[in-house]
Amino acid sequence: MTYLGEGWDSTAELVDGWVERRPRRPEIGPQLLRESVVMPWLAPLLPLPVPVPVVVSQEPVVVRHELVPGAESRTLNAVQGRQLGEFLLALHAVPVAEALRRGVGRRPLPVDRFRAEVRVPGAEELLAKLDGLPADTLVHGDLGPEHVLGHDGVLTGVIDFGDLHVGDAAIDLAWALHSTPPEFTTAFVDAYGVTDALRERALTWHQLGPWHEVLYGNDIGDQAVVEEGLNGVRERLGIGVIPM
């Protein structure tokens, strides 16, 4: 047994060649079980390897899946940008009705908590942009460098579909458009066909990302996580970071 790490929702260990995941909080158990229903259907529709969990135990919840090859890429290139663009084109083309039938739902944003817990200049202006965003596409929901794996200059897989939901396609573009090298971003834009409207909404999602970290820090009672999240909020809104 080899400890692989943990995220906000689950822990992962390598057991007999399988990745074994367990929820860190009770409400994550149903999420892992849902992945075991959705991912066997979704995986063949995608051009990169993804986890396909099977249920080992329902009480407590334990799931296992084959190890997706690769690791977080320290450098990103045009080939990988094109690959991710093609991956998201395929994911975003999946029929929403079929996803809903398999238990994937829409995910309301915790706007009231954002308003109460993230008190920084410009907060209301950003929250106002959330009104009327589309929710008509199957999205990964948490696409970032730790979930996009690569090896030898190419992408080898995408992991962590716990936040899979029906929402705004632009949420999956936020990291690729705003936190990657120019050559990666340019290739991604060309492969996906990013429009001005998508680019504008992706910036909103990019700016909103650290707000979730603030709420998570409050949930687990860790002020350091809260402050790190608040600094991320300030940085992305361009209002200055407070030294920790």
Disulfide bonds with the S-S distance in Angstrom:
none
